[in-house]
Amino acid sequence: MDTAPPRGSGELTFRDGVEGDVPALVELIQSAYRGERSRAGWTTEADLIGGGRVDAAGVRKVIEGSDSRLIVTERAGELVACCQLERREKEAYFGMFAVSPLLQAGGIGRRVLARAEHLARTEWGVREMQMTVLAPRHELIAWYERRGYRRTGLLSPFPYGEETVGVPFRDDLVFELLVKDLTG
């Protein structure tokens, strides 16, 4: 387990998620992106998509996967953030990223992303981190660009009709692939 103090927010600890974390992780991810609680932070998708963002089965699948891990971030024993890492061939996929809405814009997200990149590079030896972001999320894409990610222009469709990812309020949603070279 790694411990490192982020600027101004106390000590953060990182560990892999376990079965007992599933309900709290679903709640954290939901609160960061959907519903009224998500509006306290800047990562909300509440104007684009309603309903759930992930269910317990989806979180459990990441925790139990042989080529994935769900990194839990705590401060003073309280769950404050999480992210998914999935090992692919020569790259890792970063997803299920959530920071408690009341703690967003305080540096926790930067620390979690840096930790995920470090783990992917040192433990899995991957050369690239990939992620997909809803294309209309310009402010979020800009945040990733400031951290070294580049837009690829490669788009993939939103999974309309899959209830486990929510109910879209628009019919033009797509994801864009962002990538970062981890070798430099």
GROMACS elastic network, one bead per residue, 0.5 to 0.9 nm:
[ bonds ]
;  ai    aj funct       b0    kb
    1    13     6  0.70714   500
    1    14     6  0.59782   500
    1    15     6  0.57590   500
    1    16     6  0.87309   500
    2    12     6  0.84423   500
    2    13     6  0.59944   500
    2    14     6  0.57550   500
    2    15     6  0.76474   500
    3    11     6  0.67984   500
    3    12     6  0.57726   500
    3    14     6  0.66723   500
    4    10     6  0.87865   500
    4    11     6  0.58753   500
    4    12     6  0.56791   500
    4    13     6  0.67991   500
    4    14     6  0.88482   500
    4   111     6  0.88643   500
    5     8     6  0.80867   500
    5     9     6  0.73709   500
    5    10     6  0.56886   500
    5    12     6  0.57466   500
    5    13     6  0.85662   500
    6     9     6  0.59061   500
    6    10     6  0.64570   500
    6    11     6  0.65944   500
    6    12     6  0.69430   500
    6   106     6  0.87721   500
    6   107     6  0.66296   500
    6   108     6  0.67475   500
    6   111     6  0.68483   500
    7    10     6  0.74496   500
    7   106     6  0.78306   500
    7   107     6  0.66502   500
    7   108     6  0.84692   500
    8   106     6  0.77060   500
    8   107     6  0.83012   500
    9    12     6  0.81869   500
    9    75     6  0.83515   500
    9   103     6  0.88231   500
    9   106     6  0.72083   500
    9   107     6  0.79066   500
    9   108     6  0.78252   500
   10    75     6  0.68549   500
   10    76     6  0.79840   500
   11    74     6  0.83829   500
   11    75     6  0.58753   500
   11    76     6  0.72063   500
   12    73     6  0.65083   500
   12    74     6  0.56161   500
   12    76     6  0.76231   500
   12    80     6  0.88821   500
   12   108     6  0.83436   500
   12   111     6  0.88323   500
   13    72     6  0.81498   500
   13    73     6  0.56355   500
   13    74     6  0.52736   500
   13    75     6  0.64006   500
   13    76     6  0.84601   500
   13    77     6  0.84632   500
   14    71     6  0.65523   500
   14    72     6  0.57007   500
   14    74     6  0.65877   500
   14    82     6  0.89261   500
   14   112     6  0.84344   500
   14   115     6  0.84027   500
   15    70     6  0.84323   500
   15    71     6  0.56716   500
   15    72     6  0.53621   500
   15    73     6  0.67230   500
   15    74     6  0.84540   500
   16    63     6  0.78432   500
   16    69     6  0.64633   500
   16    70     6  0.56864   500
   16    72     6  0.57585   500
   16    73     6  0.87539   500
   17    20     6  0.81309   500
   17    21     6  0.61645   500
   17    22     6  0.79045   500
   17    25     6  0.87169   500
   17    63     6  0.61316   500
   17    69     6  0.73255   500
   17    70     6  0.52991   500
   17    71     6  0.57563   500
   17    72     6  0.54824   500
   17    82     6  0.86610   500
   18    21     6  0.54737   500
   18    22     6  0.71742   500
   18    60     6  0.83426   500
   18    63     6  0.63841   500
   18    64     6  0.83405   500
   18    70     6  0.83590   500
   18    72     6  0.89959   500
   19    22     6  0.55708   500
   19    23     6  0.87214   500
   19    60     6  0.68052   500
   19    63     6  0.73293   500
   19    64     6  0.84397   500
   20    23     6  0.73876   500
   20    24     6  0.83900   500
   21    24     6  0.55366   500
   21    25     6  0.59842   500
   21    26     6  0.86660   500
   21    72     6  0.85979   500
   22    25     6  0.51044   500
   22    26     6  0.61615   500
   22    27     6  0.86394   500
   22    56     6  0.61215   500
   22    57     6  0.87407   500
   22    59     6  0.63793   500
   22    60     6  0.65889   500
   22    63     6  0.87254   500
   23    26     6  0.52711   500
   23    27     6  0.63086   500
   23    28     6  0.86994   500
   23    55     6  0.89817   500
   23    56     6  0.67512   500
   23    59     6  0.89747   500
   24    27     6  0.50809   500
   24    28     6  0.60896   500
   24    29     6  0.86451   500
   24    79     6  0.77372   500
   25    29     6  0.60853   500
   25    30     6  0.83939   500
   25    56     6  0.84061   500
   25    59     6  0.74786   500
   25    72     6  0.83570   500
   25    79     6  0.80962   500
   25    81     6  0.85269   500
   25    82     6  0.75268   500
   25    98     6  0.89518   500
   26    29     6  0.53105   500
   26    30     6  0.60542   500
   26    31     6  0.85229   500
   26    53     6  0.84076   500
   26    54     6  0.64533   500
   26    55     6  0.62410   500
   26    56     6  0.62477   500
   26    58     6  0.89852   500
   26    59     6  0.70598   500
   27    30     6  0.51337   500
   27    31     6  0.60093   500
   27    32     6  0.86083   500
   28    31     6  0.51501   500
   28    32     6  0.62226   500
   28    33     6  0.89059   500
   28    79     6  0.80439   500
   28    80     6  0.77592   500
   28    81     6  0.74063   500
   28    82     6  0.82564   500
   28    98     6  0.67905   500
   28    99     6  0.73493   500
   28   100     6  0.62719   500
   28   101     6  0.86816   500
   29    32     6  0.52572   500
   29    33     6  0.65596   500
   29    34     6  0.83208   500
   29    53     6  0.71525   500
   29    54     6  0.72981   500
   29    81     6  0.84161   500
   29    82     6  0.80427   500
   29    96     6  0.71842   500
   29    97     6  0.74202   500
   29    98     6  0.53048   500
   29    99     6  0.76568   500
   29   100     6  0.80453   500
   30    33     6  0.55277   500
   30    34     6  0.54452   500
   30    35     6  0.76212   500
   30    37     6  0.87115   500
   30    38     6  0.76583   500
   30    51     6  0.87288   500
   30    52     6  0.63751   500
   30    53     6  0.57973   500
   30    54     6  0.70929   500
   30    98     6  0.85062   500
   31    34     6  0.58708   500
   31    35     6  0.69151   500
   31    36     6  0.81219   500
   31    37     6  0.55491   500
   31    39     6  0.86896   500
   31    44     6  0.84765   500
   31    98     6  0.85036   500
   31    99     6  0.87896   500
   31   100     6  0.70016   500
   31   101     6  0.68100   500
   32    35     6  0.86729   500
   32    37     6  0.74715   500
   32    39     6  0.81483   500
   32    40     6  0.85409   500
   32    41     6  0.69801   500
   32    42     6  0.85559   500
   32    43     6  0.64833   500
   32    44     6  0.61825   500
   32    45     6  0.85549   500
   32    97     6  0.89297   500
   32    98     6  0.57887   500
   32    99     6  0.62060   500
   32   100     6  0.58060   500
   32   101     6  0.52924   500
   32   104     6  0.89155   500
   33    37     6  0.84125   500
   33    38     6  0.52275   500
   33    39     6  0.80620   500
   33    41     6  0.85453   500
   33    42     6  0.88768   500
   33    43     6  0.60497   500
   33    45     6  0.50995   500
   33    46     6  0.65158   500
   33    49     6  0.89066   500
   33    52     6  0.89946   500
   33    53     6  0.73002   500
   33    98     6  0.78821   500
   33   101     6  0.84577   500
   34    37     6  0.72915   500
   34    38     6  0.53943   500
   34    39     6  0.80138   500
   34    44     6  0.60646   500
   34    45     6  0.57490   500
   34    47     6  0.85837   500
   34    49     6  0.72543   500
   34    50     6  0.62531   500
   34    51     6  0.68536   500
   34    52     6  0.69750   500
   34    53     6  0.69749   500
   34   166     6  0.89209   500
   35    38     6  0.56385   500
   35    39     6  0.73527   500
   35    44     6  0.81504   500
   35    45     6  0.83029   500
   35    46     6  0.56118   500
   35    47     6  0.89903   500
   35    50     6  0.68257   500
   35    51     6  0.73950   500
   35    52     6  0.86787   500
   36    39     6  0.54784   500
   36    40     6  0.78114   500
   36    44     6  0.89672   500
   36    46     6  0.73745   500
   37    40     6  0.59623   500
   37    41     6  0.81883   500
   37    44     6  0.88602   500
   37   101     6  0.73798   500
   38    41     6  0.57884   500
   38    42     6  0.78739   500
   38    43     6  0.74016   500
   38    44     6  0.51809   500
   38    45     6  0.78584   500
   38    46     6  0.71414   500
   38   100     6  0.85453   500
   38   101     6  0.59169   500
   38   102     6  0.88312   500
   39    42     6  0.68486   500
   39    43     6  0.79901   500
   39    44     6  0.57865   500
   39    45     6  0.86055   500
   39    46     6  0.73851   500
   39   101     6  0.74941   500
   40    43     6  0.89989   500
   40    44     6  0.82499   500
   40   101     6  0.54105   500
   40   102     6  0.60108   500
   40   104     6  0.85929   500
   41    44     6  0.65010   500
   41    99     6  0.87506   500
   41   100     6  0.77778   500
   41   102     6  0.60949   500
   41   103     6  0.75992   500
   41   104     6  0.57007   500
   41   105     6  0.78936   500
   42   101     6  0.74440   500
   42   104     6  0.70316   500
   42   105     6  0.77919   500
   42   139     6  0.87933   500
   42   140     6  0.86288   500
   43    98     6  0.85517   500
   43    99     6  0.87377   500
   43   101     6  0.78176   500
   43   104     6  0.81522   500
   43   137     6  0.87093   500
   43   139     6  0.86440   500
   43   140     6  0.70624   500
   44    47     6  0.77442   500
   44    48     6  0.87974   500
   44   101     6  0.84918   500
   45    48     6  0.52886   500
   45    49     6  0.58929   500
   45    50     6  0.79190   500
   45   137     6  0.82849   500
   46    49     6  0.55323   500
   46    50     6  0.59956   500
   46    51     6  0.88405   500
   47    50     6  0.76390   500
   47   168     6  0.89591   500
   47   169     6  0.73251   500
   48   136     6  0.87395   500
   48   167     6  0.86744   500
   48   168     6  0.59885   500
   48   169     6  0.53471   500
   48   170     6  0.65187   500
   48   173     6  0.84036   500
   49    52     6  0.87375   500
   49    53     6  0.85971   500
   49   165     6  0.86893   500
   49   166     6  0.61181   500
   49   167     6  0.53952   500
   49   169     6  0.54559   500
   49   170     6  0.78356   500
   50    53     6  0.82096   500
   50   165     6  0.89694   500
   50   166     6  0.55202   500
   50   168     6  0.62266   500
   50   169     6  0.72040   500
   51   163     6  0.82493   500
   51   164     6  0.84990   500
   51   165     6  0.77495   500
   51   167     6  0.57945   500
   51   168     6  0.86308   500
   52    55     6  0.70586   500
   52   163     6  0.79053   500
   52   164     6  0.64317   500
   52   165     6  0.60735   500
   52   167     6  0.79714   500
   53   164     6  0.66587   500
   53   166     6  0.55904   500
   54    57     6  0.81861   500
   54    58     6  0.61213   500
   54    59     6  0.71320   500
   54    96     6  0.84313   500
   54   164     6  0.59626   500
   54   165     6  0.59641   500
   54   166     6  0.80635   500
   55    58     6  0.53465   500
   55    59     6  0.65351   500
   55    60     6  0.86901   500
   55   164     6  0.63822   500
   55   165     6  0.83272   500
   56    59     6  0.51886   500
   56    60     6  0.59751   500
   56    61     6  0.85039   500
   57    60     6  0.50046   500
   57    61     6  0.60354   500
   57    62     6  0.88073   500
   58    61     6  0.51657   500
   58    62     6  0.66704   500
   58    63     6  0.89223   500
   58   164     6  0.84746   500
   59    62     6  0.53677   500
   59    63     6  0.63969   500
   59    64     6  0.87474   500
   59    70     6  0.79579   500
   59    84     6  0.89898   500
   59    96     6  0.85423   500
   60    63     6  0.50353   500
   60    64     6  0.60215   500
   60    65     6  0.83267   500
   61    64     6  0.52703   500
   61    65     6  0.57937   500
   61    68     6  0.86755   500
   62    65     6  0.51990   500
   62    66     6  0.85884   500
   62    67     6  0.85529   500
   62    68     6  0.56611   500
   62    69     6  0.57951   500
   62    70     6  0.60924   500
   62    84     6  0.70328   500
   62    85     6  0.83138   500
   62    86     6  0.80150   500
   63    66     6  0.85953   500
   63    68     6  0.68729   500
   63    69     6  0.53718   500
   63    70     6  0.55037   500
   63    71     6  0.88249   500
   63    84     6  0.86515   500
   64    67     6  0.88619   500
   64    68     6  0.75794   500
   64    69     6  0.75996   500
   65    68     6  0.50790   500
   65    69     6  0.69479   500
   65    86     6  0.85790   500
   66    69     6  0.80383   500
   66    87     6  0.89969   500
   67    85     6  0.83687   500
   67    86     6  0.57202   500
   67    87     6  0.51905   500
   67    88     6  0.75598   500
   68    84     6  0.71434   500
   68    85     6  0.54884   500
   68    87     6  0.60389   500
   69    83     6  0.83891   500
   69    84     6  0.58661   500
   69    85     6  0.53797   500
   69    86     6  0.65376   500
   69    87     6  0.88224   500
   70    82     6  0.68661   500
   70    83     6  0.56798   500
   70    85     6  0.63364   500
   70    86     6  0.87001   500
   70    96     6  0.82959   500
   71    81     6  0.84150   500
   71    82     6  0.53910   500
   71    83     6  0.53089   500
   71    84     6  0.62289   500
   71    85     6  0.76073   500
   71   112     6  0.85409   500
   71   116     6  0.79041   500
   72    79     6  0.70576   500
   72    80     6  0.80603   500
   72    81     6  0.62561   500
   72    83     6  0.69453   500
   73    78     6  0.83105   500
   73    79     6  0.59887   500
   73    80     6  0.58481   500
   73    82     6  0.56188   500
   73    83     6  0.85230   500
   73    99     6  0.89642   500
   73   108     6  0.89379   500
   73   112     6  0.74162   500
   74    77     6  0.55366   500
   74    78     6  0.50571   500
   74    80     6  0.53244   500
   74    81     6  0.68793   500
   74    82     6  0.87390   500
   75    78     6  0.52548   500
   75    79     6  0.66973   500
   75    80     6  0.65669   500
   76    79     6  0.86044   500
   79    82     6  0.80900   500
   79   100     6  0.82967   500
   80    98     6  0.82910   500
   80    99     6  0.58555   500
   80   100     6  0.53746   500
   80   103     6  0.76614   500
   80   108     6  0.83290   500
   81    97     6  0.74325   500
   81    98     6  0.53285   500
   81   100     6  0.61432   500
   81   108     6  0.76388   500
   81   109     6  0.76089   500
   81   112     6  0.75667   500
   82    96     6  0.71868   500
   82    97     6  0.56067   500
   82    98     6  0.54201   500
   82    99     6  0.67465   500
   82   112     6  0.74528   500
   83    94     6  0.70292   500
   83    95     6  0.59093   500
   83    96     6  0.50598   500
   83    98     6  0.64666   500
   83    99     6  0.89513   500
   83   112     6  0.74949   500
   83   113     6  0.80559   500
   83   116     6  0.77424   500
   84    93     6  0.77307   500
   84    94     6  0.55960   500
   84    96     6  0.52414   500
   84    97     6  0.65801   500
   84   116     6  0.83498   500
   85    92     6  0.64949   500
   85    93     6  0.56370   500
   85    95     6  0.66525   500
   85    96     6  0.85762   500
   85   116     6  0.70102   500
   85   119     6  0.88806   500
   85   120     6  0.75480   500
   86    91     6  0.86521   500
   86    92     6  0.54317   500
   86    94     6  0.67050   500
   86    95     6  0.83158   500
   86   120     6  0.87122   500
   87    90     6  0.80087   500
   87    91     6  0.64843   500
   87    93     6  0.65014   500
   87   120     6  0.77361   500
   87   124     6  0.72859   500
   87   126     6  0.79694   500
   88    91     6  0.53357   500
   88    92     6  0.54121   500
   88    93     6  0.70937   500
   88   126     6  0.84329   500
   89    92     6  0.77452   500
   89   126     6  0.78909   500
   90   124     6  0.89885   500
   90   125     6  0.79369   500
   90   126     6  0.51044   500
   90   127     6  0.60402   500
   90   128     6  0.69310   500
   91   120     6  0.82282   500
   91   124     6  0.88760   500
   91   125     6  0.85296   500
   91   127     6  0.57273   500
   91   129     6  0.56289   500
   91   130     6  0.69802   500
   92   117     6  0.87113   500
   92   120     6  0.64273   500
   92   121     6  0.87240   500
   92   124     6  0.84124   500
   92   126     6  0.64286   500
   92   127     6  0.81064   500
   92   128     6  0.63641   500
   92   130     6  0.60967   500
   92   131     6  0.85648   500
   93   128     6  0.86403   500
   93   129     6  0.58096   500
   93   131     6  0.56088   500
   93   132     6  0.86778   500
   94    97     6  0.75610   500
   94   113     6  0.85884   500
   94   116     6  0.77843   500
   94   117     6  0.87024   500
   94   129     6  0.67540   500
   94   130     6  0.60812   500
   94   131     6  0.52049   500
   94   132     6  0.82330   500
   95    98     6  0.88323   500
   95   130     6  0.88154   500
   95   131     6  0.63422   500
   95   132     6  0.77104   500
   97   109     6  0.84286   500
   97   112     6  0.86483   500
   97   113     6  0.85336   500
   98   101     6  0.84832   500
   98   109     6  0.79087   500
   99   102     6  0.83807   500
   99   103     6  0.67950   500
   99   104     6  0.61098   500
   99   108     6  0.72524   500
   99   109     6  0.64015   500
   99   112     6  0.89952   500
  100   103     6  0.53967   500
  100   104     6  0.63783   500
  101   104     6  0.53060   500
  101   105     6  0.88883   500
  102   105     6  0.87957   500
  103   106     6  0.60285   500
  103   107     6  0.85425   500
  103   108     6  0.75487   500
  104   107     6  0.73937   500
  104   108     6  0.71123   500
  104   109     6  0.72409   500
  105   108     6  0.75652   500
  105   109     6  0.76884   500
  106   109     6  0.77725   500
  106   110     6  0.87988   500
  107   110     6  0.53574   500
  107   111     6  0.64689   500
  107   112     6  0.88693   500
  108   111     6  0.51557   500
  108   112     6  0.62205   500
  108   113     6  0.86587   500
  109   112     6  0.51157   500
  109   113     6  0.61131   500
  109   114     6  0.85014   500
  110   113     6  0.52474   500
  110   114     6  0.61181   500
  110   115     6  0.85894   500
  110   147     6  0.81763   500
  111   114     6  0.51027   500
  111   115     6  0.60774   500
  111   116     6  0.86017   500
  112   115     6  0.50739   500
  112   116     6  0.61769   500
  112   117     6  0.86568   500
  113   116     6  0.51058   500
  113   117     6  0.62168   500
  113   118     6  0.85967   500
  113   147     6  0.89411   500
  114   117     6  0.51332   500
  114   118     6  0.61239   500
  114   119     6  0.86674   500
  115   118     6  0.50545   500
  115   119     6  0.61837   500
  115   120     6  0.85908   500
  116   119     6  0.51867   500
  116   120     6  0.61145   500
  116   121     6  0.85683   500
  117   120     6  0.51610   500
  117   121     6  0.61258   500
  117   122     6  0.85412   500
  117   128     6  0.88554   500
  117   129     6  0.71017   500
  117   182     6  0.72043   500
  118   121     6  0.52420   500
  118   122     6  0.59537   500
  118   123     6  0.80463   500
  118   182     6  0.84661   500
  119   122     6  0.52777   500
  119   123     6  0.53383   500
  119   124     6  0.71371   500
  119   125     6  0.86668   500
  120   123     6  0.57474   500
  120   124     6  0.51994   500
  120   125     6  0.64435   500
  120   126     6  0.59891   500
  120   127     6  0.83844   500
  120   128     6  0.85748   500
  120   129     6  0.78081   500
  120   182     6  0.85671   500
  121   124     6  0.57855   500
  121   126     6  0.51235   500
  121   127     6  0.66159   500
  121   128     6  0.81501   500
  121   129     6  0.88374   500
  121   182     6  0.65094   500
  121   183     6  0.77895   500
  122   125     6  0.54344   500
  122   126     6  0.79044   500
  123   126     6  0.83624   500
  126   129     6  0.77201   500
  126   182     6  0.74177   500
  126   183     6  0.83422   500
  127   180     6  0.85848   500
  127   181     6  0.60897   500
  127   182     6  0.50626   500
  127   183     6  0.55400   500
  128   179     6  0.67265   500
  128   180     6  0.55550   500
  128   182     6  0.51449   500
  128   183     6  0.75066   500
  129   149     6  0.85535   500
  129   178     6  0.83063   500
  129   179     6  0.55959   500
  129   180     6  0.52230   500
  129   181     6  0.66608   500
  129   182     6  0.67988   500
  130   149     6  0.85900   500
  130   177     6  0.68695   500
  130   178     6  0.57290   500
  130   180     6  0.66597   500
  131   176     6  0.81948   500
  131   177     6  0.57493   500
  131   178     6  0.53498   500
  131   179     6  0.65631   500
  132   135     6  0.86779   500
  132   155     6  0.86565   500
  132   156     6  0.85409   500
  132   175     6  0.55992   500
  132   176     6  0.52809   500
  132   178     6  0.59989   500
  132   179     6  0.87966   500
  133   136     6  0.85151   500
  133   137     6  0.71578   500
  133   140     6  0.79195   500
  133   141     6  0.70288   500
  133   174     6  0.83280   500
  133   175     6  0.51605   500
  133   176     6  0.54160   500
  133   177     6  0.67145   500
  133   178     6  0.74174   500
  134   137     6  0.55786   500
  134   138     6  0.85379   500
  134   140     6  0.88696   500
  134   141     6  0.85278   500
  134   158     6  0.82910   500
  134   173     6  0.68407   500
  134   174     6  0.58123   500
  134   176     6  0.62597   500
  135   138     6  0.68516   500
  135   141     6  0.78985   500
  135   155     6  0.82540   500
  135   173     6  0.71086   500
  135   174     6  0.58577   500
  135   175     6  0.53273   500
  135   176     6  0.55297   500
  136   139     6  0.87083   500
  136   141     6  0.88749   500
  136   173     6  0.74067   500
  136   174     6  0.80903   500
  136   175     6  0.86172   500
  137   140     6  0.54162   500
  137   141     6  0.62487   500
  137   142     6  0.86831   500
  138   141     6  0.51267   500
  138   142     6  0.61035   500
  138   143     6  0.86415   500
  139   142     6  0.50771   500
  139   143     6  0.62743   500
  139   144     6  0.88857   500
  140   144     6  0.64705   500
  140   145     6  0.86754   500
  141   144     6  0.51798   500
  141   145     6  0.61809   500
  141   146     6  0.87402   500
  141   149     6  0.85496   500
  141   150     6  0.88474   500
  141   151     6  0.81342   500
  141   178     6  0.82876   500
  142   146     6  0.62606   500
  142   147     6  0.87713   500
  142   149     6  0.89931   500
  143   146     6  0.52718   500
  143   147     6  0.67306   500
  143   149     6  0.89087   500
  144   147     6  0.50342   500
  144   148     6  0.66242   500
  144   149     6  0.54529   500
  144   150     6  0.78538   500
  144   178     6  0.82554   500
  145   148     6  0.51603   500
  145   150     6  0.57635   500
  145   151     6  0.77719   500
  145   178     6  0.86073   500
  146   149     6  0.72038   500
  147   180     6  0.87303   500
  148   179     6  0.84165   500
  148   180     6  0.60776   500
  148   181     6  0.81209   500
  149   178     6  0.59790   500
  149   179     6  0.52194   500
  149   181     6  0.79314   500
  150   177     6  0.86461   500
  150   178     6  0.54466   500
  150   179     6  0.54853   500
  150   180     6  0.63985   500
  151   154     6  0.80363   500
  151   176     6  0.73055   500
  151   177     6  0.64980   500
  151   179     6  0.68102   500
  152   155     6  0.83723   500
  152   176     6  0.72766   500
  152   177     6  0.58518   500
  152   178     6  0.58877   500
  152   179     6  0.72266   500
  153   176     6  0.63598   500
  153   177     6  0.69128   500
  153   178     6  0.83082   500
  154   175     6  0.82635   500
  154   176     6  0.56884   500
  154   177     6  0.55900   500
  154   178     6  0.84260   500
  155   174     6  0.62989   500
  155   175     6  0.54406   500
  155   177     6  0.64139   500
  156   174     6  0.56903   500
  156   175     6  0.51677   500
  156   176     6  0.65169   500
  156   177     6  0.79367   500
  157   160     6  0.81890   500
  157   172     6  0.88954   500
  157   173     6  0.70243   500
  157   175     6  0.62551   500
  158   168     6  0.88971   500
  158   172     6  0.84174   500
  158   173     6  0.56764   500
  158   175     6  0.64773   500
  159   162     6  0.58795   500
  159   163     6  0.89781   500
  159   165     6  0.75883   500
  159   174     6  0.87725   500
  160   163     6  0.81575   500
  160   165     6  0.84987   500
  160   166     6  0.86812   500
  160   167     6  0.77899   500
  160   168     6  0.74107   500
  160   171     6  0.85106   500
  160   173     6  0.89425   500
  161   164     6  0.89009   500
  161   165     6  0.86957   500
  161   166     6  0.86137   500
  161   167     6  0.78046   500
  162   165     6  0.60088   500
  162   166     6  0.72514   500
  162   167     6  0.82181   500
  163   166     6  0.53347   500
  163   167     6  0.67063   500
  164   167     6  0.87397   500
  165   168     6  0.88167   500
  168   171     6  0.71904   500
  168   173     6  0.79391   500
  170   173     6  0.65276   500
  181   184     6  0.67570   500
